[in-house]
Each structure stands twice: as C-alpha cells, then as structure tokens.
Amino acid sequence: MNNRPWNKVLLHGDSHELIKKIPDKFVDFLFTDPPYNIGKHSTGNIPLPGRTPMNNDVADWDHIDFNPEEWVEDFIRVLKPTGNLFIFTSYNMIGRWYSCLDHLFDTSQFIVWHKTNPAPKIFKAGFLNSCEMIFCCWNKRHTWNFISQQEMHNFVESPICMRPERLNSPKHPAQKPVSILKKMITIATNPGDIVFDPFMGVGSSGAAALALGRKYIGFEIDRSYFDAAYNRLNENDYTTRNTI
C-alpha cells in the first residue's frame, strides 16, 4: 500500500484481517465508530396505543460482543507518532477504551456529542439518550489545529443525522452527521493526511475526509453498508476519486 499512488481505499471485509494490510506508522488519523455493545440491552419495539410501535432496536451487529482489547495492538501499530486517535463510544464502553489506551499515549481526553433531537422518552421515565462520547488519544508533537477558545470545548452539539443526508436504504442506526466529523478532521489533520476508519458503515467519515482534501482508508464488513459507502464516495465530485 505504501508504494501505490492512491487517494482513496475502500475495502469490503473483516477489519481484523484487512488492517494487517496497512503498513506500520502509516495513518495520520484513526477516526472510527465501532459497535457500542448495547444491542443486548435493547427492550425491542415499544408498543404505542393507536400508533405504529417505536423501534428501539439497533442492529444485529451490535448484539455481538465487541472487545476493544482486541484492536489496540493494530491501532497503535498503524498510527503515525504525530497521529491522533478518536473513537466514538458510549457510557458502557468508554472505561474499557480508557483502560486499553490511556497508558499508551501521552494524553487522553473525551468529547461529549450532544444530540439536540434525540428519540423521546415515551413513558417519561429516566433521561433522554441525548449524548455520545468520543474518546481521544495523542502523543506530544501530534498534529493539531486549534480553532479558538470558544470552538475547542470538549462538547459539540448538533441534531442526529437526518434526511436528506441520512440514507434511507440501507438505514444505518448509527450514521453520524458529516458536520461533526468534518470538525474533528479539521482539528486533527492537515490537507493530504490519511484518515482511516476500520468501521466505516455507510461512509460518513469518508465523505467528511474527502470533502476536506484528506486521503481516506475505509473498511466495512457489511455488504449493504459497504456498497452504500462505495456509491456515496464516488458519486460526489471529490478531487480524490481513485479506489483501489
């Protein structure tokens, strides 16, 4: 991969195997949204009197145990010394990511993403699920573009991904808004840098990276998600269009 003239690499398959194709210290920004392990806690559809039941499920892939510990070695191996590592996660997983990664980096922090339009609490018991987290790691002399004191709070806010940006088929339950991804990429990389997402889903991280003039490597195991990402990242007039 090091010796190829490329701008964009999209591969369908198991990231456990595909990540072995990436050379050591090759990636500028590992930016990903792996499973949250919340599927087994789902209460399923919520019946609503006189209305269609509210779908409270996530997806089949989130019912399979995801173990952060299995990914640390390769994540560290492919990341450049000046690189950054950002991982979308939830309350139940952030402690595991911290235990795996904090001692391997000079600094770790987290960002709270507040969703301004979360799903309502039908029975008004408990809090709305309106926040997700992004766990962040880096070493000294890492790439960093500080925007302003006001813009660099570890709190970002936006609606969840909605139409027309949100894909209808296939519908990915965790599709992230490109605006949030662009902000993270702008801060953590420079133009021409390589952004790597081993769980790219329908390709939102790629859409953000390529629109900002970065290079992109994306892996996805689900065929329908991969096809959607492939089509999405080739239909726009990006300056980086090669897929190998």
Beta strands, then each sheet from edge to edge (+ up, - down):
strand 1: 8-12
strand 2: 27-32
strand 3: 46-48
strand 4: 51-54
strand 5: 79-89
strand 6: 107-115
strand 7: 131-138
strand 8: 155-158
strand 9: 194-197
strand 10: 215-220
sheet 1: 1+ 10+ 9+ 2+ 5+ 7- 6+ 8+
sheet 2: 3+ 4-
end
